[in-house]
Amino acid sequence: MHLIRLVYASEMAKPLTEADIEAILHSSHCNNTNNYITGLLCFNKQYFIQCLEGARTEVSRTYQRISHDRRHKNIQLLHLEEISARDFPE
């Protein structure tokens, strides 16, 4: 299996409530677990930065889904590389 690491940043498209954030975290956790994607998500109430690690196909599908999510704007791909091991295995 070819593993990749993808890092992107985006801006929040509209203000999110605490419940919105919890919903994002819950759906992200479920989707990522089902697709064997690990990583890191940081959010400071205006910007997101996320690192996704996993199989090339699954990470690419996840990034495409995120890039079409109306809660994000100004999405920028910051880093993409093949990896031999995950930095965020859990």
Secondary structure by P-SEA (a helix, b strand, c coil): cbbbbbbbbbcccccccaaaaaaaaaaaaaaaaaacccbbbbbcccbbbbbbbccaaaaaaaaaaaaaccccccccccbbbbbccccccc
